[in-house]
Amino acid sequence: MKIRKIAGALGMSACDASDAACADFVIDKIMNLPETVGIPKKLAELSIENPDVDKLAENSLLDVCAGSNPFMPTKEQTIEMFKQII
């Protein structure tokens, strides 16, 4: 399964781990990525208060990289994601 390859690429060495354990490992690595690479988790940590989430959502959906996402969120879903990092 692909999740095993991803877990291995991220440093998991337990070959006999379950798919669920591999998924948990990958999710943990992703959730801790900001801390690992030294970037803030919240926009407020960058002194950005009350950002225009509507405009952020519009611009992110227009970004050339957005087309390669395996999941393309709606504008409303994108706004909700931005609200989680404010």
C-alpha positions, 0 to 999 in steps of 0.5 A: 500500500502507498501509505507504507512507502510514504511512512518509510520515506518519512523514517518509519522503520517498522516493516510489520506495522499495520496500515493504520499505524503507518497512516498514524505515523504519516499524519503525525509527521505532517501535523508536526511539520511546521515545528520540524522545519521552523515555521509558524502554525498560525497566521497570528504568529506572523502578526497577521490579524484579521486576514481577508480569508475570502481573498486568500481562498480566491487566490489559492484556488487560482494558484498554478499549483492548485491544479496538481492537488489530489483534492480540489476544495471549494472556495467555502472549504478553502475559507474553512481551512484558512480559518483553522490557521488564523 
